[in-house]
Amino acid sequence: MSAEQDPVYAPDQLKPGNRKAARLGALGTAAVMLMFFWGNHEGNTENIWLVVFAVGLIGMVIADVVLRRNGLKPNDQ
């Protein structure tokens, strides 16, 4: 790659984030989504979407933990 094609990053983009806060945020969001499972809506379409997204968030947190533990994902970001 030449100097013209090198990607440009801001210093904030390369700084690692707070992994524990991100995990707690994802799990908290999943918990809030599941609390809306018992709402005043009709039909099960909303329930299905709420459960799918909540399970997806929990699955991503579990996958992140497993990949980092097995060394398949770097710990720096």
C-alpha positions in Angstrom: 0.0 0.0 0.0 1.2 3.4 -0.8 0.9 6.4 1.5 -2.2 7.5 -0.4 -4.1 4.3 0.3 -3.3 3.9 4.0 -6.3 4.1 6.2 -6.5 7.2 8.5 -7.5 6.6 12.1 -8.3 9.1 14.8 -6.5 8.4 18.1 -9.8 7.5 19.8 -10.5 4.7 17.3 -7.4 2.8 18.4 -8.0 3.2 22.1 -9.5 0.0 23.6 -13.0 0.4 25.1 -14.2 -0.8 28.4 -15.1 -4.4 27.7 -16.8 -5.1 31.1 -19.1 -2.1 30.6 -20.0 -3.2 27.1 -20.9 -6.7 28.3 -23.0 -5.4 31.2 -24.7 -3.0 28.8 -25.6 -5.8 26.4 -26.9 -8.0 29.2 -28.8 -5.1 30.7 -30.4 -4.3 27.4 -31.4 -7.9 26.9 -33.0 -7.9 30.4 -35.0 -4.7 29.6 -36.1 -6.2 26.3 -37.4 -9.3 28.0 -39.2 -7.2 30.6 -41.3 -5.8 27.6 -42.3 -9.4 26.9 -45.2 -8.9 29.2 -46.6 -5.7 27.7 -50.0 -4.5 26.5 -49.5 -5.6 22.9 -51.6 -8.1 21.0 -50.2 -11.1 19.1 -46.9 -12.8 19.4 -44.9 -11.0 16.7 -43.5 -8.5 19.1 -42.7 -11.3 21.6 -40.8 -13.2 19.0 -38.7 -10.2 18.0 -38.0 -9.3 21.6 -36.8 -12.8 22.4 -34.8 -13.2 19.2 -32.9 -9.9 19.8 -32.4 -10.6 23.5 -31.0 -14.1 22.8 -28.8 -12.6 20.0 -27.3 -10.1 22.4 -26.7 -12.8 25.0 -25.2 -15.0 22.3 -22.8 -12.3 21.2 -21.6 -11.8 24.8 -21.0 -15.5 25.3 -19.2 -15.8 21.9 -17.0 -12.9 22.8 -16.0 -14.4 26.1 -15.3 -17.8 24.5 -13.3 -16.4 21.7 -11.2 -14.3 24.0 -10.7 -17.2 26.4 -9.5 -19.4 23.6 -7.2 -16.8 22.2 -9.0 -16.4 18.9 -9.8 -12.8 19.5 -7.2 -10.2 20.6 -7.6 -8.8 24.1 -6.6 -5.3 23.1 -9.9 -4.1 21.5 
